[in-house]
Amino acid sequence: MVPTTSGQAFAAANAAMVRGDDGASTIHVLLADCMALLGADAAGVLVRAGEQGLEMLAASSHEAAELELYQSQVRAGPCVDAISSGETVAASGDADLVERWPEFGRAMAGAGLSSVHAAPMRWHRHVLGGVNLFWRQTRDLTEEEHELAGAFADICTLALMQKGADDVAGIAEQMRIALRGRVVIERAKGVLAQTDGLQMGQAFAHLVELSRERSEPLATVAQRVLDDIVSHRHV
């Protein structure tokens, strides 16, 4: 069942964590639910990888993936600022975007996106990453929507750190595990896009739908998609 309220989305995420689903799978599904409830056109998650680096953990579409990767490369953008400051960052309209982040603002406008809201993923004394939401239209969130975006970022953090860790080494290990899960999901998205003629956003939505239908972690569904493609090639 596709959640129609934040309560249903959070309950589904909690059930996934109780089952022991991997963090990458739960975060990808949470990202889809957050987009649906806030009417976002794209979304992504950047996380800290090592002392200085940032890596994309999840992206709903090709455009979102490119923007997240671009932020990590130029070290500038709303999600980068949210991670470095530990505070929510938002901007709406091309002029505001370009004024705040000249390179990233132009890249975002070039992708046809006009508004962004980045919420930090806080874990105890650390900021582990950030959740980026994008809209094609100019958009200023209400206070209630602002709180909802923050709540999704918090649940994403819990999914990422469900095994618990408070030291640098333990947190880094949780990140490595999640990023390994991301690789399988991204490969499956690419395969579905190519074989079924889907856009990456459609492939992402299809994987999430299959995960819900089968009550299986997204990474498990993604691996099965990849295995099915390989088996068909060898028939």
C-alpha positions in Angstrom: 0.0 0.0 0.0 1.3 3.4 -0.9 1.3 5.7 2.2 -1.1 8.6 2.0 -0.1 10.2 5.3 3.2 10.8 7.0 2.1 8.5 9.8 1.6 5.6 7.4 5.0 6.4 5.8 6.8 6.4 9.1 5.0 3.3 10.3 6.1 1.5 7.1 9.7 2.7 7.6 9.6 1.5 11.3 8.4 -1.9 10.2 11.2 -2.1 7.7 13.7 -1.4 10.4 12.2 -3.9 12.7 12.5 -6.5 9.9 16.2 -5.6 9.6 15.9 -4.1 6.1 19.1 -2.4 5.0 19.4 1.3 5.4 19.7 2.1 1.7 16.5 0.3 0.9 14.5 2.0 3.6 15.9 5.4 2.7 15.0 5.0 -1.0 11.4 4.2 -0.1 11.2 7.1 2.4 12.5 9.4 -0.3 9.6 8.3 -2.6 7.1 8.8 0.2 8.5 12.3 1.1 8.2 13.4 -2.6 4.6 12.2 -2.8 3.5 13.9 0.4 5.3 17.2 -0.3 4.6 17.2 -4.1 8.3 17.3 -5.0 9.4 16.6 -8.5 12.8 15.1 -7.6 14.8 14.2 -4.5 18.2 13.0 -3.4 20.3 12.2 -0.4 24.0 13.2 0.1 26.0 11.7 2.9 29.4 12.2 4.4 32.0 9.7 3.2 35.3 10.2 5.1 36.5 13.4 6.6 35.9 15.7 3.6 34.0 13.8 0.9 30.3 13.6 0.1 28.6 10.8 -1.8 25.2 10.4 -3.3 23.2 7.7 -1.3 19.9 8.0 -3.2 18.3 9.9 -6.1 14.8 9.7 -7.5 15.8 10.6 -11.1 18.6 11.2 -13.5 18.3 15.0 -12.9 18.4 14.6 -9.1 21.5 12.2 -9.4 23.4 14.7 -11.5 22.6 17.6 -9.1 23.7 15.6 -6.1 26.9 14.5 -7.7 27.6 18.0 -8.9 27.2 19.4 -5.4 29.6 16.8 -4.1 32.1 17.7 -6.8 32.0 21.6 -6.5 31.4 21.4 -2.7 28.6 24.0 -3.0 24.8 23.8 -3.0 21.9 23.6 -0.6 22.6 20.0 0.6 26.3 20.9 1.2 25.2 23.9 3.2 22.7 21.9 5.2 25.3 19.3 6.0 28.0 21.8 7.0 25.7 24.0 9.1 23.3 21.4 10.5 20.4 23.7 9.6 17.7 23.6 7.0 18.5 25.4 3.7 15.9 26.5 1.2 15.8 28.7 -2.0 13.1 29.5 -4.5 13.4 31.1 -7.9 16.2 31.1 -10.4 17.6 34.5 -9.2 17.8 33.3 -5.6 19.4 30.0 -6.6 22.1 31.7 -8.8 22.8 34.4 -6.2 23.4 31.8 -3.4 25.2 29.1 -5.5 26.2 30.5 -8.9 27.4 27.2 -10.4 24.8 24.9 -8.8 22.0 27.5 -9.3 22.6 27.5 -13.0 22.8 23.8 -13.1 19.5 23.4 -11.3 17.8 26.0 -13.5 19.2 24.2 -16.5 17.5 21.0 -15.2 14.2 22.8 -15.1 14.0 23.0 -11.3 13.2 26.2 -9.5 13.0 25.5 -5.8 14.9 23.4 -3.3 14.7 22.4 0.3 17.6 20.6 2.1 17.1 19.1 5.5 20.1 17.9 7.5 20.4 14.3 8.8 21.6 14.7 12.4 22.9 11.8 14.5 23.9 12.8 18.1 26.8 15.2 17.7 27.2 14.5 14.0 25.5 15.6 10.7 25.6 12.5 8.5 24.1 13.9 5.4 21.1 15.8 3.9 17.8 15.2 2.1 17.3 17.4 -0.9 13.8 18.1 -2.3 13.3 19.8 -5.7 10.3 21.4 -7.4 9.9 22.6 -10.9 7.8 25.6 -9.8 8.8 28.2 -7.3 7.8 26.8 -3.9 8.0 28.1 -0.3 7.1 25.4 2.3 4.7 26.1 5.0 5.8 25.6 8.6 4.0 22.3 8.7 5.7 21.1 5.5 9.0 22.3 6.8 8.6 20.2 9.9 7.5 17.2 7.8 10.6 17.4 5.6 12.7 17.6 8.7 10.9 14.5 10.1 11.6 12.5 7.0 15.3 13.5 7.3 15.3 12.2 10.9 13.7 8.9 9.9 16.2 8.5 7.1 19.0 9.0 9.7 17.5 6.3 11.9 17.3 4.0 9.0 20.9 4.6 8.2 22.1 4.2 11.8 19.6 1.5 12.9 22.5 -0.7 14.3 23.7 2.2 16.3 27.1 3.9 16.5 28.5 7.0 18.0 32.1 6.9 17.1 33.7 7.9 13.8 34.7 4.4 12.9 31.2 3.0 13.6 29.5 5.7 11.6 31.9 5.3 8.7 31.1 1.5 8.6 27.3 2.2 8.5 27.9 4.6 5.6 29.9 2.0 3.7 27.1 -0.6 4.1 24.5 1.8 2.9 26.5 2.9 -0.1 27.0 -0.7 -1.1 23.2 -1.1 -1.1 22.9 2.0 -3.2 25.1 0.5 -5.9 22.7 -2.4 -6.5 19.7 -0.1 -6.5 21.3 2.3 -9.0 22.3 -0.6 -11.3 18.8 -2.0 -11.3 17.3 1.4 -12.1 19.6 1.7 -15.1 18.8 -1.8 -16.3 15.0 -1.2 -16.1 15.4 2.2 -17.8 17.2 0.5 -20.7 15.3 -2.7 -21.1 11.8 -1.3 -20.4 12.3 2.1 -22.1 11.7 4.0 -18.8 13.0 7.2 -17.5 15.1 6.9 -14.4 12.4 8.4 -12.3 9.9 5.9 -13.6 12.4 3.0 -13.0 12.8 4.3 -9.4 9.1 4.4 -8.8 8.7 0.9 -10.3 11.3 -0.6 -8.0 9.6 1.0 -5.0 6.3 -0.4 -6.1 7.7 -3.9 -6.4 9.3 -3.6 -3.0 6.0 -2.7 -1.4 4.1 -5.4 -3.3 6.5 -8.1 -2.2 7.3 -6.7 1.3 11.0 -7.0 0.5 13.9 -4.6 0.9 14.4 -2.5 -2.2 18.0 -3.8 -2.5 16.7 -7.4 -2.6 14.2 -6.5 -5.3 16.9 -4.7 -7.2 19.3 -7.6 -7.1 16.5 -9.9 -8.3 15.9 -7.6 -11.3 19.6 -7.8 -12.1 19.7 -11.6 -11.7 16.6 -11.9 -14.0 18.3 -9.9 -16.7 21.4 -12.0 -16.5 19.5 -15.3 -16.6 17.4 -14.2 -19.6 20.6 -13.3 -21.5 21.9 -16.8 -21.0 18.7 -18.6 -22.0 
